[in-house]
């Protein structure tokens, strides 16, 4: 009965895409946090 529940198919694909997107944003947030800790909050003097 594949194809009868369109939302099921979308939900599965969306879950995979959202998980990948979440990993990227988490990684970026960690990088920003580390850069702020190492170089301080001033973006003009922070090399990172």
mmCIF entry with sequence, helices, sheets and N, C-alpha, C, O atoms, coordinates in Angstrom:
data_MODEL
# 
_entry.id   MODEL 
# 
_entity.id                         1 
_entity.type                       polymer 
_entity.pdbx_number_of_molecules   1 
# 
_entity_poly.entity_id                      1 
_entity_poly.type                           'polypeptide(L)' 
_entity_poly.nstd_linkage                   no 
_entity_poly.nstd_monomer                   no 
_entity_poly.pdbx_seq_one_letter_code       
;(UNK)(UNK)(UNK)(UNK)(UNK)(UNK)(UNK)(UNK)(UNK)(UNK)(UNK)(UNK)(UNK)(UNK)(UNK)(UNK)
(UNK)(UNK)(UNK)(UNK)(UNK)(UNK)(UNK)(UNK)(UNK)(UNK)(UNK)(UNK)(UNK)(UNK)(UNK)(UNK)
(UNK)(UNK)(UNK)(UNK)(UNK)(UNK)(UNK)(UNK)(UNK)(UNK)(UNK)(UNK)(UNK)(UNK)(UNK)(UNK)
;
_entity_poly.pdbx_seq_one_letter_code_can   XXXXXXXXXXXXXXXXXXXXXXXXXXXXXXXXXXXXXXXXXXXXXXXX 
_entity_poly.pdbx_strand_id                 A 
# 
loop_
_entity_poly_seq.entity_id 
_entity_poly_seq.num 
_entity_poly_seq.mon_id 
_entity_poly_seq.hetero 
1 1  UNK n 
1 2  UNK n 
1 3  UNK n 
1 4  UNK n 
1 5  UNK n 
1 6  UNK n 
1 7  UNK n 
1 8  UNK n 
1 9  UNK n 
1 10 UNK n 
1 11 UNK n 
1 12 UNK n 
1 13 UNK n 
1 14 UNK n 
1 15 UNK n 
1 16 UNK n 
1 17 UNK n 
1 18 UNK n 
1 19 UNK n 
1 20 UNK n 
1 21 UNK n 
1 22 UNK n 
1 23 UNK n 
1 24 UNK n 
1 25 UNK n 
1 26 UNK n 
1 27 UNK n 
1 28 UNK n 
1 29 UNK n 
1 30 UNK n 
1 31 UNK n 
1 32 UNK n 
1 33 UNK n 
1 34 UNK n 
1 35 UNK n 
1 36 UNK n 
1 37 UNK n 
1 38 UNK n 
1 39 UNK n 
1 40 UNK n 
1 41 UNK n 
1 42 UNK n 
1 43 UNK n 
1 44 UNK n 
1 45 UNK n 
1 46 UNK n 
1 47 UNK n 
1 48 UNK n 
# 
_struct_asym.id          A 
_struct_asym.entity_id   1 
# 
_struct_conf.conf_type_id            HELX_P 
_struct_conf.id                      HELX_P1 
_struct_conf.pdbx_PDB_helix_id       AA1 
_struct_conf.beg_label_comp_id       UNK 
_struct_conf.beg_label_asym_id       A 
_struct_conf.beg_label_seq_id        6 
_struct_conf.pdbx_beg_PDB_ins_code   ? 
_struct_conf.end_label_comp_id       UNK 
_struct_conf.end_label_asym_id       A 
_struct_conf.end_label_seq_id        39 
_struct_conf.pdbx_end_PDB_ins_code   ? 
_struct_conf.beg_auth_comp_id        UNK 
_struct_conf.beg_auth_asym_id        A 
_struct_conf.beg_auth_seq_id         6 
_struct_conf.end_auth_comp_id        UNK 
_struct_conf.end_auth_asym_id        A 
_struct_conf.end_auth_seq_id         39 
_struct_conf.pdbx_PDB_helix_class    1 
_struct_conf.details                 ? 
_struct_conf.pdbx_PDB_helix_length   34 
# 
_struct_conf_type.id          HELX_P 
_struct_conf_type.criteria    ? 
_struct_conf_type.reference   ? 
# 
loop_
_atom_site.group_PDB 
_atom_site.id 
_atom_site.type_symbol 
_atom_site.label_atom_id 
_atom_site.label_alt_id 
_atom_site.label_comp_id 
_atom_site.label_asym_id 
_atom_site.label_entity_id 
_atom_site.label_seq_id 
_atom_site.pdbx_PDB_ins_code 
_atom_site.Cartn_x 
_atom_site.Cartn_y 
_atom_site.Cartn_z 
_atom_site.occupancy 
_atom_site.B_iso_or_equiv 
_atom_site.pdbx_formal_charge 
_atom_site.auth_seq_id 
_atom_site.auth_comp_id 
_atom_site.auth_asym_id 
_atom_site.auth_atom_id 
_atom_site.pdbx_PDB_model_num 
ATOM 1   N N  . UNK A 1 1  ? 0.815  -1.185 0.000  1.00 0.00 ? 1  UNK A N  1 
ATOM 2   C CA . UNK A 1 1  ? 0.000  0.000  0.000  1.00 0.00 ? 1  UNK A CA 1 
ATOM 3   C C  . UNK A 1 1  ? 0.864  1.255  0.000  1.00 0.00 ? 1  UNK A C  1 
ATOM 4   O O  . UNK A 1 1  ? 0.480  2.299  0.528  1.00 0.00 ? 1  UNK A O  1 
ATOM 5   N N  . UNK A 1 2  ? 2.011  1.128  -0.591 1.00 0.00 ? 2  UNK A N  1 
ATOM 6   C CA . UNK A 1 2  ? 2.896  2.286  -0.676 1.00 0.00 ? 2  UNK A CA 1 
ATOM 7   C C  . UNK A 1 2  ? 2.264  3.352  -1.556 1.00 0.00 ? 2  UNK A C  1 
ATOM 8   O O  . UNK A 1 2  ? 1.693  3.054  -2.605 1.00 0.00 ? 2  UNK A O  1 
ATOM 9   N N  . UNK A 1 3  ? 2.373  4.584  -1.118 1.00 0.00 ? 3  UNK A N  1 
ATOM 10  C CA . UNK A 1 3  ? 1.846  5.680  -1.908 1.00 0.00 ? 3  UNK A CA 1 
ATOM 11  C C  . UNK A 1 3  ? 0.485  6.160  -1.450 1.00 0.00 ? 3  UNK A C  1 
ATOM 12  O O  . UNK A 1 3  ? -0.003 7.184  -1.927 1.00 0.00 ? 3  UNK A O  1 
ATOM 13  N N  . UNK A 1 4  ? -0.131 5.443  -0.539 1.00 0.00 ? 4  UNK A N  1 
ATOM 14  C CA . UNK A 1 4  ? -1.456 5.846  -0.090 1.00 0.00 ? 4  UNK A CA 1 
ATOM 15  C C  . UNK A 1 4  ? -1.409 6.882  1.023  1.00 0.00 ? 4  UNK A C  1 
ATOM 16  O O  . UNK A 1 4  ? -2.370 7.623  1.236  1.00 0.00 ? 4  UNK A O  1 
ATOM 17  N N  . UNK A 1 5  ? -0.297 6.929  1.722  1.00 0.00 ? 5  UNK A N  1 
ATOM 18  C CA . UNK A 1 5  ? -0.188 7.898  2.801  1.00 0.00 ? 5  UNK A CA 1 
ATOM 19  C C  . UNK A 1 5  ? 0.932  8.875  2.467  1.00 0.00 ? 5  UNK A C  1 
ATOM 20  O O  . UNK A 1 5  ? 2.091  8.661  2.823  1.00 0.00 ? 5  UNK A O  1 
ATOM 21  N N  . UNK A 1 6  ? 0.571  9.930  1.790  1.00 0.00 ? 6  UNK A N  1 
ATOM 22  C CA . UNK A 1 6  ? 1.570  10.904 1.343  1.00 0.00 ? 6  UNK A CA 1 
ATOM 23  C C  . UNK A 1 6  ? 2.280  11.550 2.530  1.00 0.00 ? 6  UNK A C  1 
ATOM 24  O O  . UNK A 1 6  ? 3.488  11.781 2.471  1.00 0.00 ? 6  UNK A O  1 
ATOM 25  N N  . UNK A 1 7  ? 1.550  11.844 3.604  1.00 0.00 ? 7  UNK A N  1 
ATOM 26  C CA . UNK A 1 7  ? 2.160  12.497 4.764  1.00 0.00 ? 7  UNK A CA 1 
ATOM 27  C C  . UNK A 1 7  ? 3.209  11.603 5.405  1.00 0.00 ? 7  UNK A C  1 
ATOM 28  O O  . UNK A 1 7  ? 4.218  12.107 5.898  1.00 0.00 ? 7  UNK A O  1 
ATOM 29  N N  . UNK A 1 8  ? 3.001  10.295 5.412  1.00 0.00 ? 8  UNK A N  1 
ATOM 30  C CA . UNK A 1 8  ? 3.987  9.364  5.970  1.00 0.00 ? 8  UNK A CA 1 
ATOM 31  C C  . UNK A 1 8  ? 5.311  9.463  5.223  1.00 0.00 ? 8  UNK A C  1 
ATOM 32  O O  . UNK A 1 8  ? 6.379  9.500  5.835  1.00 0.00 ? 8  UNK A O  1 
ATOM 33  N N  . UNK A 1 9  ? 5.233  9.505  3.919  1.00 0.00 ? 9  UNK A N  1 
ATOM 34  C CA . UNK A 1 9  ? 6.437  9.610  3.099  1.00 0.00 ? 9  UNK A CA 1 
ATOM 35  C C  . UNK A 1 9  ? 7.148  10.931 3.346  1.00 0.00 ? 9  UNK A C  1 
ATOM 36  O O  . UNK A 1 9  ? 8.368  10.962 3.508  1.00 0.00 ? 9  UNK A O  1 
ATOM 37  N N  . UNK A 1 10 ? 6.393  12.017 3.374  1.00 0.00 ? 10 UNK A N  1 
ATOM 38  C CA . UNK A 1 10 ? 6.976  13.342 3.613  1.00 0.00 ? 10 UNK A CA 1 
ATOM 39  C C  . UNK A 1 10 ? 7.616  13.387 4.991  1.00 0.00 ? 10 UNK A C  1 
ATOM 40  O O  . UNK A 1 10 ? 8.712  13.922 5.154  1.00 0.00 ? 10 UNK A O  1 
ATOM 41  N N  . UNK A 1 11 ? 6.925  12.819 5.991  1.00 0.00 ? 11 UNK A N  1 
ATOM 42  C CA . UNK A 1 11 ? 7.407  12.841 7.369  1.00 0.00 ? 11 UNK A CA 1 
ATOM 43  C C  . UNK A 1 11 ? 8.761  12.141 7.486  1.00 0.00 ? 11 UNK A C  1 
ATOM 44  O O  . UNK A 1 11 ? 9.655  12.634 8.173  1.00 0.00 ? 11 UNK A O  1 
ATOM 45  N N  . UNK A 1 12 ? 8.914  11.007 6.826  1.00 0.00 ? 12 UNK A N  1 
ATOM 46  C CA . UNK A 1 12 ? 10.185 10.268 6.890  1.00 0.00 ? 12 UNK A CA 1 
ATOM 47  C C  . UNK A 1 12 ? 11.324 11.069 6.249  1.00 0.00 ? 12 UNK A C  1 
ATOM 48  O O  . UNK A 1 12 ? 12.407 11.189 6.822  1.00 0.00 ? 12 UNK A O  1 
ATOM 49  N N  . UNK A 1 13 ? 11.068 11.610 5.062  1.00 0.00 ? 13 UNK A N  1 
ATOM 50  C CA . UNK A 1 13 ? 12.093 12.399 4.371  1.00 0.00 ? 13 UNK A CA 1 
ATOM 51  C C  . UNK A 1 13 ? 12.443 13.649 5.162  1.00 0.00 ? 13 UNK A C  1 
ATOM 52  O O  . UNK A 1 13 ? 13.612 14.017 5.275  1.00 0.00 ? 13 UNK A O  1 
ATOM 53  N N  . UNK A 1 14 ? 11.424 14.297 5.708  1.00 0.00 ? 14 UNK A N  1 
ATOM 54  C CA . UNK A 1 14 ? 11.628 15.529 6.475  1.00 0.00 ? 14 UNK A CA 1 
ATOM 55  C C  . UNK A 1 14 ? 12.436 15.254 7.738  1.00 0.00 ? 14 UNK A C  1 
ATOM 56  O O  . UNK A 1 14 ? 13.277 16.069 8.115  1.00 0.00 ? 14 UNK A O  1 
ATOM 57  N N  . UNK A 1 15 ? 12.201 14.138 8.388  1.00 0.00 ? 15 UNK A N  1 
ATOM 58  C CA . UNK A 1 15 ? 12.940 13.793 9.604  1.00 0.00 ? 15 UNK A CA 1 
ATOM 59  C C  . UNK A 1 15 ? 14.428 13.660 9.312  1.00 0.00 ? 15 UNK A C  1 
ATOM 60  O O  . UNK A 1 15 ? 15.259 14.115 10.099 1.00 0.00 ? 15 UNK A O  1 
ATOM 61  N N  . UNK A 1 16 ? 14.766 13.046 8.198  1.00 0.00 ? 16 UNK A N  1 
ATOM 62  C CA . UNK A 1 16 ? 16.173 12.878 7.826  1.00 0.00 ? 16 UNK A CA 1 
ATOM 63  C C  . UNK A 1 16 ? 16.812 14.233 7.535  1.00 0.00 ? 16 UNK A C  1 
ATOM 64  O O  . UNK A 1 16 ? 17.905 14.527 8.018  1.00 0.00 ? 16 UNK A O  1 
ATOM 65  N N  . UNK A 1 17 ? 16.130 15.048 6.749  1.00 0.00 ? 17 UNK A N  1 
ATOM 66  C CA . UNK A 1 17 ? 16.652 16.370 6.388  1.00 0.00 ? 17 UNK A CA 1 
ATOM 67  C C  . UNK A 1 17 ? 16.791 17.259 7.623  1.00 0.00 ? 17 UNK A C  1 
ATOM 68  O O  . UNK A 1 17 ? 17.793 17.958 7.778  1.00 0.00 ? 17 UNK A O  1 
ATOM 69  N N  . UNK A 1 18 ? 15.796 17.233 8.492  1.00 0.00 ? 18 UNK A N  1 
ATOM 70  C CA . UNK A 1 18 ? 15.836 18.052 9.706  1.00 0.00 ? 18 UNK A CA 1 
ATOM 71  C C  . UNK A 1 18 ? 16.959 17.620 10.641 1.00 0.00 ? 18 UNK A C  1 
ATOM 72  O O  . UNK A 1 18 ? 17.581 18.463 11.287 1.00 0.00 ? 18 UNK A O  1 
ATOM 73  N N  . UNK A 1 19 ? 17.225 16.329 10.722 1.00 0.00 ? 19 UNK A N  1 
ATOM 74  C CA . UNK A 1 19 ? 18.315 15.838 11.566 1.00 0.00 ? 19 UNK A CA 1 
ATOM 75  C C  . UNK A 1 19 ? 19.660 16.335 11.044 1.00 0.00 ? 19 UNK A C  1 
ATOM 76  O O  . UNK A 1 19 ? 20.510 16.765 11.824 1.00 0.00 ? 19 UNK A O  1 
ATOM 77  N N  . UNK A 1 20 ? 19.854 16.279 9.730  1.00 0.00 ? 20 UNK A N  1 
ATOM 78  C CA . UNK A 1 20 ? 21.102 16.767 9.138  1.00 0.00 ? 20 UNK A CA 1 
ATOM 79  C C  . UNK A 1 20 ? 21.253 18.269 9.357  1.00 0.00 ? 20 UNK A C  1 
ATOM 80  O O  . UNK A 1 20 ? 22.339 18.744 9.689  1.00 0.00 ? 20 UNK A O  1 
ATOM 81  N N  . UNK A 1 21 ? 20.172 19.010 9.173  1.00 0.00 ? 21 UNK A N  1 
ATOM 82  C CA . UNK A 1 21 ? 20.198 20.455 9.366  1.00 0.00 ? 21 UNK A CA 1 
ATOM 83  C C  . UNK A 1 21 ? 20.503 20.795 10.825 1.00 0.00 ? 21 UNK A C  1 
ATOM 84  O O  . UNK A 1 21 ? 21.254 21.728 11.110 1.00 0.00 ? 21 UNK A O  1 
ATOM 85  N N  . UNK A 1 22 ? 19.927 20.046 11.725 1.00 0.00 ? 22 UNK A N  1 
ATOM 86  C CA . UNK A 1 22 ? 20.173 20.251 13.147 1.00 0.00 ? 22 UNK A CA 1 
ATOM 87  C C  . UNK A 1 22 ? 21.630 20.042 13.513 1.00 0.00 ? 22 UNK A C  1 
ATOM 88  O O  . UNK A 1 22 ? 22.185 20.787 14.321 1.00 0.00 ? 22 UNK A O  1 
ATOM 89  N N  . UNK A 1 23 ? 22.255 19.028 12.920 1.00 0.00 ? 23 UNK A N  1 
ATOM 90  C CA . UNK A 1 23 ? 23.680 18.773 13.172 1.00 0.00 ? 23 UNK A CA 1 
ATOM 91  C C  . UNK A 1 23 ? 24.526 19.964 12.723 1.00 0.00 ? 23 UNK A C  1 
ATOM 92  O O  . UNK A 1 23 ? 25.455 20.375 13.418 1.00 0.00 ? 23 UNK A O  1 
ATOM 93  N N  . UNK A 1 24 ? 24.198 20.504 11.567 1.00 0.00 ? 24 UNK A N  1 
ATOM 94  C CA . UNK A 1 24 ? 24.958 21.639 11.031 1.00 0.00 ? 24 UNK A CA 1 
ATOM 95  C C  . UNK A 1 24 ? 24.832 22.849 11.945 1.00 0.00 ? 24 UNK A C  1 
ATOM 96  O O  . UNK A 1 24 ? 25.831 23.493 12.267 1.00 0.00 ? 24 UNK A O  1 
ATOM 97  N N  . UNK A 1 25 ? 23.606 23.161 12.366 1.00 0.00 ? 25 UNK A N  1 
ATOM 98  C CA . UNK A 1 25 ? 23.400 24.327 13.229 1.00 0.00 ? 25 UNK A CA 1 
ATOM 99  C C  . UNK A 1 25 ? 24.046 24.141 14.593 1.00 0.00 ? 25 UNK A C  1 
ATOM 100 O O  . UNK A 1 25 ? 24.566 25.096 15.170 1.00 0.00 ? 25 UNK A O  1 
ATOM 101 N N  . UNK A 1 26 ? 24.017 22.915 15.112 1.00 0.00 ? 26 UNK A N  1 
ATOM 102 C CA . UNK A 1 26 ? 24.670 22.640 16.392 1.00 0.00 ? 26 UNK A CA 1 
ATOM 103 C C  . UNK A 1 26 ? 26.172 22.839 16.267 1.00 0.00 ? 26 UNK A C  1 
ATOM 104 O O  . UNK A 1 26 ? 26.805 23.416 17.151 1.00 0.00 ? 26 UNK A O  1 
ATOM 105 N N  . UNK A 1 27 ? 26.736 22.362 15.168 1.00 0.00 ? 27 UNK A N  1 
ATOM 106 C CA . UNK A 1 27 ? 28.174 22.508 14.936 1.00 0.00 ? 27 UNK A CA 1 
ATOM 107 C C  . UNK A 1 27 ? 28.558 23.989 14.839 1.00 0.00 ? 27 UNK A C  1 
ATOM 108 O O  . UNK A 1 27 ? 29.556 24.415 15.421 1.00 0.00 ? 27 UNK A O  1 
ATOM 109 N N  . UNK A 1 28 ? 27.764 24.768 14.104 1.00 0.00 ? 28 UNK A N  1 
ATOM 110 C CA . UNK A 1 28 ? 28.042 26.198 13.971 1.00 0.00 ? 28 UNK A CA 1 
ATOM 111 C C  . UNK A 1 28 ? 27.924 26.921 15.308 1.00 0.00 ? 28 UNK A C  1 
ATOM 112 O O  . UNK A 1 28 ? 28.737 27.790 15.621 1.00 0.00 ? 28 UNK A O  1 
ATOM 113 N N  . UNK A 1 29 ? 26.930 26.568 16.084 1.00 0.00 ? 29 UNK A N  1 
ATOM 114 C CA . UNK A 1 29 ? 26.746 27.201 17.392 1.00 0.00 ? 29 UNK A CA 1 
ATOM 115 C C  . UNK A 1 29 ? 27.930 26.910 18.303 1.00 0.00 ? 29 UNK A C  1 
ATOM 116 O O  . UNK A 1 29 ? 28.381 27.790 19.037 1.00 0.00 ? 29 UNK A O  1 
ATOM 117 N N  . UNK A 1 30 ? 28.433 25.684 18.261 1.00 0.00 ? 30 UNK A N  1 
ATOM 118 C CA . UNK A 1 30 ? 29.604 25.328 19.070 1.00 0.00 ? 30 UNK A CA 1 
ATOM 119 C C  . UNK A 1 30 ? 30.829 26.118 18.620 1.00 0.00 ? 30 UNK A C  1 
ATOM 120 O O  . UNK A 1 30 ? 31.590 26.616 19.449 1.00 0.00 ? 30 UNK A O  1 
ATOM 121 N N  . UNK A 1 31 ? 31.018 26.232 17.310 1.00 0.00 ? 31 UNK A N  1 
ATOM 122 C CA . UNK A 1 31 ? 32.156 26.988 16.776 1.00 0.00 ? 31 UNK A CA 1 
ATOM 123 C C  . UNK A 1 31 ? 32.095 28.452 17.202 1.00 0.00 ? 31 UNK A C  1 
ATOM 124 O O  . UNK A 1 31 ? 33.112 29.033 17.578 1.00 0.00 ? 31 UNK A O  1 
ATOM 125 N N  . UNK A 1 32 ? 30.923 29.038 17.146 1.00 0.00 ? 32 UNK A N  1 
ATOM 126 C CA . UNK A 1 32 ? 30.759 30.437 17.549 1.00 0.00 ? 32 UNK A CA 1 
ATOM 127 C C  . UNK A 1 32 ? 31.055 30.595 19.038 1.00 0.00 ? 32 UNK A C  1 
ATOM 128 O O  . UNK A 1 32 ? 31.722 31.546 19.447 1.00 0.00 ? 32 UNK A O  1 
ATOM 129 N N  . UNK A 1 33 ? 30.559 29.664 19.841 1.00 0.00 ? 33 UNK A N  1 
ATOM 130 C CA . UNK A 1 33 ? 30.790 29.716 21.284 1.00 0.00 ? 33 UNK A CA 1 
ATOM 131 C C  . UNK A 1 33 ? 32.273 29.611 21.605 1.00 0.00 ? 33 UNK A C  1 
ATOM 132 O O  . UNK A 1 33 ? 32.791 30.370 22.424 1.00 0.00 ? 33 UNK A O  1 
ATOM 133 N N  . UNK A 1 34 ? 32.956 28.673 20.960 1.00 0.00 ? 34 UNK A N  1 
ATOM 134 C CA . UNK A 1 34 ? 34.394 28.492 21.193 1.00 0.00 ? 34 UNK A CA 1 
ATOM 135 C C  . UNK A 1 34 ? 35.160 29.734 20.752 1.00 0.00 ? 34 UNK A C  1 
ATOM 136 O O  . UNK A 1 34 ? 36.060 30.188 21.459 1.00 0.00 ? 34 UNK A O  1 
ATOM 137 N N  . UNK A 1 35 ? 34.816 30.283 19.606 1.00 0.00 ? 35 UNK A N  1 
ATOM 138 C CA . UNK A 1 35 ? 35.500 31.478 19.105 1.00 0.00 ? 35 UNK A CA 1 
ATOM 139 C C  . UNK A 1 35 ? 35.302 32.652 20.059 1.00 0.00 ? 35 UNK A C  1 
ATOM 140 O O  . UNK A 1 35 ? 36.232 33.421 20.304 1.00 0.00 ? 35 UNK A O  1 
ATOM 141 N N  . UNK A 1 36 ? 34.104 32.790 20.590 1.00 0.00 ? 36 UNK A N  1 
ATOM 142 C CA . UNK A 1 36 ? 33.833 33.890 21.524 1.00 0.00 ? 36 UNK A CA 1 
ATOM 143 C C  . UNK A 1 36 ? 34.607 33.708 22.821 1.00 0.00 ? 36 UNK A C  1 
ATOM 144 O O  . UNK A 1 36 ? 35.090 34.680 23.401 1.00 0.00 ? 36 UNK A O  1 
ATOM 145 N N  . UNK A 1 37 ? 34.727 32.469 23.276 1.00 0.00 ? 37 UNK A N  1 
ATOM 146 C CA . UNK A 1 37 ? 35.479 32.217 24.510 1.00 0.00 ? 37 UNK A CA 1 
ATOM 147 C C  . UNK A 1 37 ? 36.964 32.489 24.318 1.00 0.00 ? 37 UNK A C  1 
ATOM 148 O O  . UNK A 1 37 ? 37.603 33.100 25.174 1.00 0.00 ? 37 UNK A O  1 
ATOM 149 N N  . UNK A 1 38 ? 37.512 32.037 23.198 1.00 0.00 ? 38 UNK A N  1 
ATOM 150 C CA . UNK A 1 38 ? 38.953 32.175 22.954 1.00 0.00 ? 38 UNK A CA 1 
ATOM 151 C C  . UNK A 1 38 ? 39.329 33.619 22.665 1.00 0.00 ? 38 UNK A C  1 
ATOM 152 O O  . UNK A 1 38 ? 40.265 34.149 23.263 1.00 0.00 ? 38 UNK A O  1 
ATOM 153 N N  . UNK A 1 39 ? 38.611 34.254 21.758 1.00 0.00 ? 39 UNK A N  1 
ATOM 154 C CA . UNK A 1 39 ? 39.007 35.579 21.295 1.00 0.00 ? 39 UNK A CA 1 
ATOM 155 C C  . UNK A 1 39 ? 38.261 36.732 21.921 1.00 0.00 ? 39 UNK A C  1 
ATOM 156 O O  . UNK A 1 39 ? 38.576 37.889 21.641 1.00 0.00 ? 39 UNK A O  1 
ATOM 157 N N  . UNK A 1 40 ? 37.300 36.459 22.744 1.00 0.00 ? 40 UNK A N  1 
ATOM 158 C CA . UNK A 1 40 ? 36.511 37.538 23.335 1.00 0.00 ? 40 UNK A CA 1 
ATOM 159 C C  . UNK A 1 40 ? 35.334 37.902 22.449 1.00 0.00 ? 40 UNK A C  1 
ATOM 160 O O  . UNK A 1 40 ? 35.202 37.393 21.336 1.00 0.00 ? 40 UNK A O  1 
ATOM 161 N N  . UNK A 1 41 ? 34.493 38.775 22.942 1.00 0.00 ? 41 UNK A N  1 
ATOM 162 C CA . UNK A 1 41 ? 33.272 39.123 22.231 1.00 0.00 ? 41 UNK A CA 1 
ATOM 163 C C  . UNK A 1 41 ? 33.442 40.149 21.130 1.00 0.00 ? 41 UNK A C  1 
ATOM 164 O O  . UNK A 1 41 ? 32.537 40.328 20.315 1.00 0.00 ? 41 UNK A O  1 
ATOM 165 N N  . UNK A 1 42 ? 34.583 40.830 21.085 1.00 0.00 ? 42 UNK A N  1 
ATOM 166 C CA . UNK A 1 42 ? 34.795 41.877 20.085 1.00 0.00 ? 42 UNK A CA 1 
ATOM 167 C C  . UNK A 1 42 ? 35.189 41.247 18.759 1.00 0.00 ? 42 UNK A C  1 
ATOM 168 O O  . UNK A 1 42 ? 36.248 40.627 18.664 1.00 0.00 ? 42 UNK A O  1 
ATOM 169 N N  . UNK A 1 43 ? 34.361 41.395 17.738 1.00 0.00 ? 43 UNK A N  1 
ATOM 170 C CA . UNK A 1 43 ? 34.646 40.759 16.452 1.00 0.00 ? 43 UNK A CA 1 
ATOM 171 C C  . UNK A 1 43 ? 35.762 41.451 15.663 1.00 0.00 ? 43 UNK A C  1 
ATOM 172 O O  . UNK A 1 43 ? 36.285 40.872 14.710 1.00 0.00 ? 43 UNK A O  1 
ATOM 173 N N  . UNK A 1 44 ? 36.129 42.660 16.036 1.00 0.00 ? 44 UNK A N  1 
ATOM 174 C CA . UNK A 1 44 ? 37.211 43.359 15.333 1.00 0.00 ? 44 UNK A CA 1 
ATOM 175 C C  . UNK A 1 44 ? 38.584 42.805 15.716 1.00 0.00 ? 44 UNK A C  1 
ATOM 176 O O  . UNK A 1 44 ? 39.497 42.786 14.890 1.00 0.00 ? 44 UNK A O  1 
ATOM 177 N N  . UNK A 1 45 ? 38.735 42.358 16.952 1.00 0.00 ? 45 UNK A N  1 
ATOM 178 C CA . UNK A 1 45 ? 40.033 41.861 17.419 1.00 0.00 ? 45 UNK A CA 1 
ATOM 179 C C  . UNK A 1 45 ? 40.089 40.345 17.496 1.00 0.00 ? 45 UNK A C  1 
ATOM 180 O O  . UNK A 1 45 ? 41.153 39.788 17.763 1.00 0.00 ? 45 UNK A O  1 
ATOM 181 N N  . UNK A 1 46 ? 38.980 39.668 17.269 1.00 0.00 ? 46 UNK A N  1 
ATOM 182 C CA . UNK A 1 46 ? 38.929 38.214 17.354 1.00 0.00 ? 46 UNK A CA 1 
ATOM 183 C C  . UNK A 1 46 ? 39.323 37.614 16.001 1.00 0.00 ? 46 UNK A C  1 
ATOM 184 O O  . UNK A 1 46 ? 38.624 37.830 15.011 1.00 0.00 ? 46 UNK A O  1 
ATOM 185 N N  . UNK A 1 47 ? 40.430 36.864 15.941 1.00 0.00 ? 47 UNK A N  1 
ATOM 186 C CA . UNK A 1 47 ? 40.863 36.292 14.662 1.00 0.00 ? 47 UNK A CA 1 
ATOM 187 C C  . UNK A 1 47 ? 39.947 35.186 14.144 1.00 0.00 ? 47 UNK A C  1 
ATOM 188 O O  . UNK A 1 47 ? 39.929 34.917 12.943 1.00 0.00 ? 47 UNK A O  1 
ATOM 189 N N  . UNK A 1 48 ? 39.202 34.554 15.015 1.00 0.00 ? 48 UNK A N  1 
ATOM 190 C CA . UNK A 1 48 ? 38.312 33.487 14.582 1.00 0.00 ? 48 UNK A CA 1 
ATOM 191 C C  . UNK A 1 48 ? 37.012 34.089 14.150 1.00 0.00 ? 48 UNK A C  1 
ATOM 192 O O  . UNK A 1 48 ? 36.102 33.367 13.742 1.00 0.00 ? 48 UNK A O  1 
# 
